[in-house]
Amino acid sequence: MKKILASAVILFSVVISFNASAAGNVSAGKAATEKYNCASCHGKDFNSPIDPSYPKLAGQHADYLEHALIAYQRGSDGANGRGNAIMGAQAKPLSHQDIHNIAAYLHSLPGSLVLRK
């Protein structure tokens, strides 16, 4: 019984640590957005972009942001890629952990996105 309980505790700890790393680190994401100067186009609060055609990122779903950054890395020639010269150049150097962290940070910000029911 003790072995089963010990195994369950270890398994639970592994699952919790995996979920924590998969979700991304908000403070590391903030640092990455500063390093790559994301606010220069998307606005200081990530809710007021400098051009109306640029997306508001604050409060956006983290999984959507991750998919978008990966698509920009792939470019228009890649499967499910996105072609944009500026975002492609910005996304290329990002590691998968950078992407997780940036997505977690932007998701944590208050946004003005309207959810439709």
C-alpha positions in Angstrom: 0.0 0.0 0.0 2.9 2.4 0.8 4.5 1.7 -2.5 1.3 2.5 -4.4 0.8 5.7 -2.4 4.4 6.7 -3.0 4.1 5.9 -6.7 0.9 8.0 -6.9 2.6 11.0 -5.2 5.5 10.8 -7.6 3.3 10.5 -10.6 1.2 13.4 -9.4 4.3 15.6 -8.9 5.5 14.8 -12.4 2.2 15.7 -13.9 2.0 18.9 -12.0 5.5 20.0 -13.0 4.8 19.1 -16.7 1.6 21.2 -16.6 3.5 24.1 -15.1 6.2 24.1 -17.7 3.7 23.6 -20.5 1.7 26.6 -19.4 4.6 29.0 -19.7 6.1 31.4 -17.3 4.4 34.8 -17.2 7.4 36.8 -15.9 9.7 35.2 -18.5 7.1 36.0 -21.2 7.1 39.6 -20.1 10.9 39.7 -20.4 10.7 38.2 -23.8 8.2 40.7 -25.1 10.5 43.4 -23.9 13.6 41.8 -25.5 11.8 41.5 -28.8 10.1 44.9 -28.5 6.7 43.6 -29.2 5.0 46.7 -27.8 6.5 48.9 -30.5 3.8 47.6 -32.8 1.1 46.1 -30.5 1.1 49.0 -28.1 2.5 49.5 -24.6 -0.5 47.6 -23.0 -0.7 45.1 -26.0 -4.3 46.4 -26.3 -3.7 49.5 -28.5 -1.6 48.6 -31.6 0.0 51.4 -33.6 -2.0 50.4 -36.7 -5.6 49.2 -36.7 -4.7 46.2 -38.8 -2.3 44.9 -36.1 -4.0 42.6 -33.6 -4.7 43.3 -29.9 -2.8 40.7 -28.0 -3.8 41.3 -24.4 -6.1 38.7 -23.0 -5.9 36.6 -26.2 -6.1 32.8 -25.7 -2.6 31.4 -25.0 -3.1 28.4 -27.4 -4.1 30.8 -30.2 -1.0 32.9 -29.6 1.2 29.9 -29.6 -0.2 28.6 -32.9 0.1 32.0 -34.5 3.8 32.5 -33.5 4.6 29.0 -34.8 2.8 29.7 -38.0 4.9 32.9 -38.4 8.0 30.8 -37.9 7.0 28.5 -40.6 6.3 31.3 -43.0 3.9 31.2 -46.0 5.7 28.2 -47.5 5.3 26.0 -44.5 2.3 23.9 -43.6 -0.3 26.1 -41.8 2.2 28.9 -42.0 1.6 32.6 -42.1 3.4 35.0 -44.4 4.3 38.4 -42.8 7.8 39.7 -43.2 7.8 41.6 -39.9 6.3 38.9 -37.8 8.2 36.2 -39.5 11.5 37.9 -38.6 10.3 38.5 -35.1 9.2 34.9 -34.6 12.2 33.0 -36.2 14.6 33.3 -33.2 11.9 32.2 -30.6 12.3 28.9 -28.9 9.3 26.8 -28.0 9.7 27.8 -24.4 9.8 31.5 -25.4 6.6 31.0 -27.3 4.9 29.3 -24.3 6.1 32.1 -22.0 5.1 35.0 -24.3 1.6 33.4 -24.8 1.2 33.0 -21.0 2.2 36.6 -20.4 -0.1 38.1 -23.1 -3.0 35.8 -22.0 -2.6 37.1 -18.4 -3.1 40.7 -19.4 -6.5 42.4 -19.2 -7.8 42.9 -22.8 -10.7 44.4 -24.6 -11.5 41.5 -26.7 -15.2 40.8 -27.0 -16.3 37.2 -26.4 -19.4 36.2 -28.4 -21.8 33.7 -27.0 
